[in-house]
């Protein structure tokens, strides 16, 4: 189901390609709602210790319900998400996961799948010369490999995410500050990306959490076309999503369905 806020189509109908850029989440936004996240890839492989898989699952079972609980205040939730991400990264270090293991897991990305039409959406953005900035709380190494394997790592796509770093071939953490699901407003875009979008004032923003709205600068959020994919606790969260997003998508909405409702996404 696609629910569009009154006035949305009228507001974006005159947007020109040279005025637009895309800010998008990745896991369960570009990929289907029931797809495994980039954090889950290692646990679905046979190249990591079973102890890592067990501990990773314990963390997920505890923190995931907190992540999708829209009743919690931002500060409390953000603190807990920082705690979760750091604990999971700590497991990479604890079990001395090697770069070779990470690379081997990256070759088996069948647990991740595009939403129908997402590949066409990315190709359309490339053809229209519209920058696509992926700001993901996932693992950038796997996101990049997923796009490469699907022939979608276009030169207009920029990935800002948690890229694992290694010393002597062993994981030691991430290459920059940890990006989790609630602190995307704190992400500092590289200067080359800032310059690229400096004169583009209209944003197509896509995410699967209301916190993804924070990918856009606060002063720019009112002018963005905000599209939210709601897949869990739909009835409990639908009203809240409708307040925050211009377009709310449920039931694993495809990009093909969005193209029909929102011509701006595929001209």
Backbone torsions as a table, in degrees:
resi	resn	phi	psi	omega
1	UNK	NA	139.5	177.6
2	UNK	-120.2	122.0	179.9
3	UNK	-113.5	121.4	-176.2
4	UNK	-113.9	127.2	-179.6
5	UNK	-66.0	140.3	179.3
6	UNK	-54.9	135.7	176.9
7	UNK	90.1	-9.3	-175.5
8	UNK	-64.4	-49.2	-176.6
9	UNK	-63.1	-38.6	179.0
10	UNK	-65.3	-38.2	-176.1
11	UNK	-66.5	-32.3	-173.3
12	UNK	-105.4	-1.1	-170.5
13	UNK	-64.5	-26.7	-177.1
14	UNK	-99.5	7.7	178.1
15	UNK	-63.5	134.9	178.0
16	UNK	-102.5	155.1	-175.6
17	UNK	-58.3	-36.0	-177.3
18	UNK	-78.5	-0.1	177.7
19	UNK	-104.7	-1.8	-169.1
20	UNK	-110.6	144.1	159.9
21	UNK	-139.4	161.1	-176.3
22	UNK	-109.5	130.9	168.4
23	UNK	-113.7	121.7	-176.4
24	UNK	-141.2	143.4	165.8
25	UNK	-72.2	172.6	179.4
26	UNK	-116.9	-66.8	-175.9
27	UNK	-60.4	125.1	177.8
28	UNK	65.1	16.2	172.4
29	UNK	-121.2	-59.5	169.5
30	UNK	-77.3	-35.2	175.0
31	UNK	-92.1	164.2	-177.4
32	UNK	-66.5	157.7	-175.1
33	UNK	-63.0	-26.8	179.3
34	UNK	-103.3	14.3	176.9
35	UNK	-74.6	150.1	173.4
36	UNK	-66.9	146.2	177.4
37	UNK	-78.7	166.5	178.3
38	UNK	-64.2	-23.0	175.7
39	UNK	-72.0	-20.6	-174.5
40	UNK	-88.9	-10.5	-171.9
41	UNK	-59.3	-44.8	-179.0
42	UNK	-62.3	-39.3	-177.3
43	UNK	-70.6	-17.2	178.7
44	UNK	-95.5	1.2	-179.7
45	UNK	-99.3	171.6	178.2
46	UNK	-108.7	25.0	-174.0
47	UNK	-113.1	7.2	-179.8
48	UNK	-122.3	156.5	179.4
49	UNK	-63.5	145.0	179.8
50	UNK	-63.6	-26.6	178.0
51	UNK	-64.9	-37.3	175.6
52	UNK	-62.2	-45.6	-178.2
53	UNK	-61.0	-42.4	-178.9
54	UNK	-66.0	-43.9	-179.2
55	UNK	-69.7	-37.9	177.1
56	UNK	-61.6	-40.7	-179.2
57	UNK	-67.5	-37.9	177.2
58	UNK	-60.6	-42.9	177.7
59	UNK	-62.6	-45.0	-179.3
60	UNK	-60.1	-47.7	-176.9
61	UNK	-61.7	-31.7	-179.1
62	UNK	-81.7	-46.2	-170.1
63	UNK	-90.9	-28.2	-176.8
64	UNK	-59.8	-44.9	176.9
65	UNK	-58.7	-32.6	177.3
66	UNK	-67.8	-41.8	-177.7
67	UNK	-59.5	-37.5	-175.3
68	UNK	-98.5	8.5	178.0
69	UNK	-86.5	105.0	-176.4
70	UNK	-77.6	-2.7	-179.1
71	UNK	-87.9	-14.4	-178.6
72	UNK	-78.2	144.1	178.7
73	UNK	-72.7	156.0	-171.8
74	UNK	-59.4	-47.8	-174.3
75	UNK	-62.3	-43.7	178.8
76	UNK	-62.7	-46.0	-177.1
77	UNK	-66.3	-42.5	-178.5
78	UNK	-62.7	-41.4	178.4
79	UNK	-60.3	-41.8	-179.1
80	UNK	-70.7	-34.2	177.6
81	UNK	-68.6	-38.7	175.1
82	UNK	-59.7	-42.2	178.7
83	UNK	-60.7	-45.6	-178.5
84	UNK	-63.6	-51.0	-177.2
85	UNK	-59.8	-43.5	-179.0
86	UNK	-66.4	-36.7	177.6
87	UNK	-66.4	-39.9	-180.0
88	UNK	-67.9	-43.3	177.0
89	UNK	-61.5	-35.6	177.1
90	UNK	-60.6	-29.4	177.7
91	UNK	-67.9	-35.5	176.9
92	UNK	-59.1	-41.7	-179.0
93	UNK	-71.9	-45.0	-178.1
94	UNK	-56.4	-43.5	-177.0
95	UNK	-96.7	12.4	173.0
96	UNK	47.4	52.4	-180.0
97	UNK	-67.3	132.7	-174.3
98	UNK	-92.5	160.5	176.0
99	UNK	-61.2	-34.6	178.6
100	UNK	-63.9	-42.2	178.3
101	UNK	-63.0	-44.4	179.1
102	UNK	-61.0	-45.6	-179.5
103	UNK	-64.4	-39.1	178.1
104	UNK	-64.3	-41.7	178.6
105	UNK	-64.4	-35.2	-179.0
106	UNK	-67.2	-19.3	178.2
107	UNK	-79.9	-10.5	-178.1
108	UNK	-122.6	81.8	-174.4
109	UNK	-107.1	27.8	-176.7
110	UNK	-68.6	-15.2	179.2
111	UNK	-78.2	-7.0	176.8
112	UNK	-111.4	136.4	-179.6
113	UNK	-138.0	139.9	173.7
114	UNK	-62.5	145.9	160.8
115	UNK	-63.2	144.1	177.5
116	UNK	-55.7	127.8	178.3
117	UNK	91.6	-10.7	-178.6
118	UNK	-65.6	-38.2	178.0
119	UNK	-62.0	-42.3	178.9
120	UNK	-66.5	-35.5	176.9
121	UNK	-61.7	-46.9	-180.0
122	UNK	-64.0	-40.5	178.8
123	UNK	-64.8	-39.7	179.4
124	UNK	-64.4	-39.4	177.2
125	UNK	-63.9	-39.2	177.6
126	UNK	-63.5	-46.4	-177.6
127	UNK	-63.2	-29.1	-180.0
128	UNK	-93.4	2.9	178.1
129	UNK	59.8	40.1	178.4
130	UNK	-102.2	120.0	-179.6
131	UNK	-63.3	140.2	176.5
132	UNK	-119.1	116.3	179.7
133	UNK	-108.9	113.7	177.3
134	UNK	-92.3	114.5	175.0
135	UNK	-109.1	105.9	-171.1
136	UNK	-123.6	138.7	172.8
137	UNK	-84.1	5.1	179.1
138	UNK	-83.9	-158.0	179.9
139	UNK	-101.9	113.6	-174.3
140	UNK	-59.6	-34.7	-179.8
141	UNK	-56.4	-43.3	-177.1
142	UNK	-76.2	-36.7	177.6
143	UNK	-61.5	-46.7	179.6
144	UNK	-60.6	-44.3	-179.7
145	UNK	-66.9	-36.1	177.8
146	UNK	-61.5	-44.3	179.5
147	UNK	-67.0	-40.2	178.8
148	UNK	-62.4	-47.0	-177.4
149	UNK	-65.0	-25.1	-179.8
150	UNK	-101.7	15.0	177.1
151	UNK	56.1	39.2	-178.6
152	UNK	-125.2	13.3	-179.4
153	UNK	-84.6	64.8	-173.5
154	UNK	-71.0	159.1	-176.0
155	UNK	-75.8	-4.0	174.6
156	UNK	-95.1	2.8	-178.4
157	UNK	-101.3	132.5	180.0
158	UNK	-126.2	127.1	-176.3
159	UNK	-106.5	119.6	174.6
160	UNK	-114.1	108.8	-170.4
161	UNK	-158.5	-170.9	178.3
162	UNK	-89.8	96.4	177.1
163	UNK	-91.6	125.4	-178.6
164	UNK	-68.6	142.8	175.3
165	UNK	-115.5	155.3	-174.0
166	UNK	-133.8	147.8	170.4
167	UNK	-127.6	125.5	-175.5
168	UNK	52.6	36.1	175.5
169	UNK	80.5	5.8	-178.2
170	UNK	-117.2	136.7	-178.9
171	UNK	-62.9	132.4	179.2
172	UNK	-122.2	-1.2	-178.6
173	UNK	143.6	-152.3	177.6
174	UNK	-114.3	159.2	-169.3
175	UNK	-77.5	-11.8	179.5
176	UNK	-146.4	-165.5	177.4
177	UNK	-62.4	144.3	-179.1
178	UNK	-66.0	130.7	174.1
179	UNK	-103.4	117.3	175.1
180	UNK	-114.9	-177.3	-169.3
181	UNK	-68.3	-14.3	-176.2
182	UNK	-114.0	-6.5	-174.6
183	UNK	-109.1	24.7	-177.5
184	UNK	-66.4	-18.9	174.9
185	UNK	-70.8	-15.9	-179.4
186	UNK	-95.4	-3.7	-178.0
187	UNK	-71.5	129.5	178.0
188	UNK	-98.8	115.1	-179.8
189	UNK	-71.6	141.6	175.7
190	UNK	-57.4	152.0	-175.7
191	UNK	-59.0	-35.5	-178.7
192	UNK	-64.6	-33.1	177.8
193	UNK	-75.0	-41.3	178.0
194	UNK	-57.1	-43.8	179.9
195	UNK	-65.5	-36.2	-178.2
196	UNK	-63.6	-37.5	-174.5
197	UNK	-102.9	3.7	-173.5
198	UNK	-53.3	-40.4	-177.0
199	UNK	-102.6	12.9	176.4
200	UNK	-104.8	114.7	-170.1
201	UNK	-101.3	-9.5	-176.7
202	UNK	-109.5	132.7	-173.8
203	UNK	-118.4	130.6	165.1
204	UNK	-97.8	112.6	-174.9
205	UNK	-112.7	127.9	-178.2
206	UNK	-128.2	135.5	177.9
207	UNK	-162.9	171.3	179.4
208	UNK	-114.8	8.5	177.8
209	UNK	-139.5	146.6	178.5
210	UNK	-61.9	-24.9	177.8
211	UNK	-67.5	-18.8	178.6
212	UNK	-66.3	-20.3	176.5
213	UNK	-59.4	-25.5	-179.1
214	UNK	-70.7	-6.5	174.6
215	UNK	-61.9	-31.5	179.2
216	UNK	-88.8	145.8	174.3
217	UNK	-57.0	144.9	-174.4
218	UNK	-55.8	-40.4	-177.4
219	UNK	-72.1	-13.2	-177.7
220	UNK	-101.7	-6.1	-172.0
221	UNK	-67.3	-32.8	-178.6
222	UNK	-68.6	-24.8	-178.6
223	UNK	-95.0	-2.7	-179.5
224	UNK	-81.8	150.0	168.3
225	UNK	-90.4	105.8	-171.6
226	UNK	-100.2	117.8	-176.8
227	UNK	-116.0	121.5	-176.8
228	UNK	-117.4	132.4	176.3
229	UNK	-99.3	116.2	-177.8
230	UNK	-110.6	112.7	-174.5
231	UNK	-119.4	-20.7	-177.7
232	UNK	-120.7	144.8	-178.5
233	UNK	49.2	52.4	-172.1
234	UNK	-61.4	-51.3	-176.4
235	UNK	-65.3	-37.7	-179.7
236	UNK	-67.7	-33.3	-170.8
237	UNK	-107.2	-5.6	-173.1
238	UNK	-58.7	-46.9	-178.2
239	UNK	-60.8	-42.8	-179.6
240	UNK	-64.7	-41.5	178.5
241	UNK	-63.7	-39.7	-179.8
242	UNK	-65.3	-29.5	177.1
243	UNK	-71.8	-32.7	-172.6
244	UNK	-93.8	-33.3	-175.8
245	UNK	-107.9	153.2	173.3
246	UNK	-78.9	-30.9	-179.2
247	UNK	-132.5	127.5	178.1
248	UNK	-117.0	129.5	-176.4
249	UNK	-118.1	128.6	177.8
250	UNK	-125.9	167.4	175.7
251	UNK	68.4	39.7	-179.6
252	UNK	53.9	48.7	176.0
253	UNK	-51.4	137.0	178.7
254	UNK	-94.6	160.7	174.2
255	UNK	-67.6	-29.6	176.7
256	UNK	-60.1	-39.1	176.6
257	UNK	-67.8	-39.4	178.9
258	UNK	-64.9	-36.4	179.2
259	UNK	-57.2	-37.3	-177.9
260	UNK	-70.5	-34.7	-176.9
261	UNK	-88.5	-29.9	-175.0
262	UNK	-127.1	86.5	-176.8
263	UNK	-57.8	-24.3	-179.5
264	UNK	-60.0	-23.8	-177.4
265	UNK	-77.6	-21.7	-179.7
266	UNK	-154.2	92.8	179.0
267	UNK	-88.9	NA	NA
